[in-house]
Amino acid sequence: MRKGPMEPDVYEEFYFQWHITERCNRSCKHCYQNGHPARELDLKSLLNIAAKMNEASAMWGRMGTVSLTGGEPYIRKAELYELAACLDRFDHIGYYDILTNGSLIDEREGADLAGLGKLRRVQVSLEGAKRETNDDVRGPGSFDSTVAAIRHLRASGIEVSVMMTLTRKNMNEVPGLVELLAREGVSALALERLIPEGNGLSMADQVLRSDEIKCLYEDVYALASDNPPVRLLLYRPLFALIAPDDPTVGALCSAGNNALTIMPDGTVYPCRRLPIPIGNVLEDGFYKIWYGSELLWELRDPKNLRGKCRDCDLLSNCRGCRAAAYFHSGDYMAEDPQCWK
């Protein structure tokens, strides 16, 4: 199998985003799922996949990191905790996060989570600083439910981060959300662009234009530079355009570089928002998928980029979002449609 400049050993960590279910107790307007949950594996198969993650991380000499998510992972609560306990025992898994909507987390769950050895933090989502902004996307009562979950987690000493999906409706609420999260003891805020996939197709008109993204990212960088109590995570494509000499800003798209996504039936994608199957981990294993996928090799070579991404002078720390390109043009190697450069 070929080897090239984007092998896992270029990175200190290798990231596995693991969707143990696609079932969910909410139906968010911007969700990348389509309402038809994939087949789920039993616990034995899930534990087998966890072992394969540890083996691959050991083989590559990297620290494996895992996000356990869904759907809503607490719908499979028993399996979720079994997997967490399993990952705790593995030498080559450094830490894991749990990504949840928070609606099933109460005071008792916070205490149970505090007993997990390698849990780094729990990520929940809010779509704005205002209840009505959030609930318009995530459903009535979801704002209050999420804030309650944050409080239960913080009371148990669990680190909490929040993700916000940027749209035209909430783009002006980032400063207010930072203030809210600071009051609630949240450590970090991640800002993700809307990819109109699955349910999210209904919000395609809410995708920000390139000039809107530029203004928003400039404001976010200024906010982050003012040392707010909540850390704004700026290692995302396009942020490098704001401050190309700042090493804390911008990042390559992880697809093909340092991450894989595992679906509930074991299917592997380059990224959850780039839903093109490249194998099944139970049948192929991670090594064969990582080195044998022609799609991943295409993603790794910047010479395959098209449009203005191809000759950009920021290729070392930004190559655009391949998922955004794919859902805009049908070509995952096309230029990032929201780039303003």
Buried (B, 14 or more C-beta within 10 A) or exposed (E): EEEEEBBBEEBEBBBBBBBBBBBBEBEBBBBBBEEEBBEBBEBEBBBBBBEBBBBBBBBBEBBBBBBBBBBBBBBBEEBBBBBBBBBBEBEBBBBBBBBBBBBBBEEEBBBBBEEBEBBBBBBBBBBBBBBEBBBBBBBEEBBEBBBBBBBBBBEBEBBBBBBBBBBBBBBEBBEBBBBBBBEBBBBBBBBBBBBBBBBBEEBEEBBBEBEBBBBBBEBBBEBBBEEBEBBBBBBBBBBBBBBBEBEEBBBBBBBBBBBBBBBBBBBBBBBBBBBEEBBBBBEBBBBEBBBBBEBBBBBBEBEEBEBEBBEBEBBEBBBBBBBBBBBBBEEBBBBBBBBBB
